[in-house]
Structure formats: C-alpha cells, structure tokens
Amino acid sequence: SEIDLHLAISHTQLGCTFFALIKYNDAFLEHQAALDIRLHSLEFTDAPISESFNYCAETLCSMENNSDALPLSLHAVHVRKLEFGIRHPAFAHALSVLSKCYQGIHRSSEAFECI
C-alpha cells in the first residue's frame, strides 16, 4: 500500500542516518526493513527495490560482509542502469558500492565488466 511505501522511505532515511553515525548494524536493520516492505509492494526490478538493495549492500560492505553484499549490489547496478541510464547519479552510486564489494573480496578487476 501507499502508506507502507512511505514507511519504507522512513526506514531508508533512518538507515542512512545510522550509517552516517557509523552504527552499521542499526543501519542494516532499517535498510532491510525498507527492502522487506518494498518487496511485498513492488516488482523485483523497480527502482525503489534497487535503492534498498544498494543501501543494504553498502552497509554490508562497511560491516566487511562483502561477499553477502555482492549479489545485492549487482542487482542494484543492473536495475539502475536500465531505469536511469549510465549518466544518472543513482547508477554512479551503485557502481561505487559495487566497486567496494569487489575490492572487499579482492576481485576489483571484475567490476569493469559491469560498466
């Protein structure tokens, strides 16, 4: 519902606040809550879901869970490229997170394949 989607936005905002405060566990829980709401309300390839995947991946990277973050990040890059194009800041942010994932698992060169 529309109310649930607004709640997902609030979870995302709170997750970003916790991330900025270096409270990564709390940030991840908020981003996961937003993702859960969006997965129940939207299509898997919708931009808001890719946003949640991207924030979850970014937080997991900061928690040094790069291998768990990688599939989320790859999905976010793919959807953001299709939805926004390669010149959009959302795509650039997704690529930045993807590079962190690959760097964290010592496979940096593989990120070039996604560009």
C-alpha positions in Angstrom: 0.0 0.0 0.0 1.0 3.6 -0.3 1.3 4.0 3.5 3.7 1.1 3.6 5.8 2.6 0.8 6.0 5.8 2.8 7.1 3.8 5.8 9.8 2.2 3.7 11.1 5.7 2.8 11.3 6.5 6.6 13.2 3.3 7.2 15.6 4.2 4.4 16.2 7.7 5.8 16.7 6.3 9.3 19.1 3.7 7.9 21.1 6.5 6.2 21.3 8.4 9.5 22.5 5.4 11.4 25.1 4.7 8.6 26.4 8.3 8.9 26.7 7.7 12.7 28.7 4.5 12.0 26.0 2.4 13.5 26.1 -0.2 10.8 24.1 -2.9 12.4 21.2 -0.5 13.1 21.6 0.9 9.6 21.3 -2.5 8.1 18.2 -3.4 10.1 16.5 -0.2 8.8 17.5 -0.8 5.2 16.4 -4.4 5.5 13.0 -3.3 6.9 12.6 -0.9 3.9 13.6 -3.7 1.5 11.1 -6.1 3.0 8.2 -3.6 2.7 9.2 -2.8 -0.9 9.5 -6.5 -1.9 5.9 -7.0 -0.8 4.6 -4.0 -2.6 6.6 -3.6 -5.8 8.1 -5.6 -8.7 11.6 -7.0 -8.1 13.0 -4.8 -10.9 11.5 -1.5 -9.6 13.9 1.4 -8.8 12.9 1.6 -5.1 13.9 -2.0 -4.6 17.2 -1.4 -6.2 17.7 1.5 -3.9 17.2 -0.8 -0.9 19.5 -3.4 -2.3 22.1 -0.8 -2.9 21.9 0.6 0.7 21.9 -2.9 2.1 25.0 -3.8 0.1 26.8 -0.6 1.1 26.1 -1.2 4.7 27.2 -4.9 4.5 30.5 -3.7 2.9 31.0 -1.4 5.8 30.5 -4.4 8.1 33.0 -6.3 6.0 30.4 -8.7 4.7 31.4 -8.1 1.1 30.5 -11.5 -0.3 27.0 -11.1 1.0 26.8 -7.6 -0.4 27.9 -8.5 -3.9 24.6 -10.1 -5.3 22.6 -7.2 -3.9 24.9 -4.7 -5.5 24.9 -6.4 -8.8 21.1 -6.3 -8.9 21.1 -2.6 -8.0 23.6 -1.8 -10.7 21.6 -3.7 -13.3 18.2 -2.1 -12.4 19.6 1.4 -12.0 21.3 1.1 -15.4 18.0 0.1 -17.1 15.9 2.5 -15.1 18.1 5.6 -15.1 20.8 5.2 -17.6 24.6 5.3 -17.2 24.8 9.1 -16.7 22.5 9.2 -13.7 23.9 9.7 -10.1 21.9 6.7 -8.9 23.8 4.5 -11.3 27.1 6.1 -10.3 26.4 5.4 -6.6 25.5 1.8 -7.4 28.8 1.4 -9.3 30.6 2.9 -6.3 29.1 0.3 -4.0 29.8 -2.5 -6.4 33.5 -1.5 -6.5 33.6 -1.7 -2.7 32.1 -5.2 -2.9 34.6 -6.4 -5.4 37.5 -4.7 -3.7 36.5 -6.3 -0.4 36.7 -9.8 -1.9 39.9 -9.0 -3.8 38.3 -9.1 -7.3 38.5 -5.4 -8.2 39.1 -6.1 -11.9 35.7 -7.8 -12.3 33.9 -4.6 -11.6 34.8 -3.3 -15.1 32.6 -5.9 -16.7 29.5 -4.2 -15.2 30.2 -0.8 -16.7 
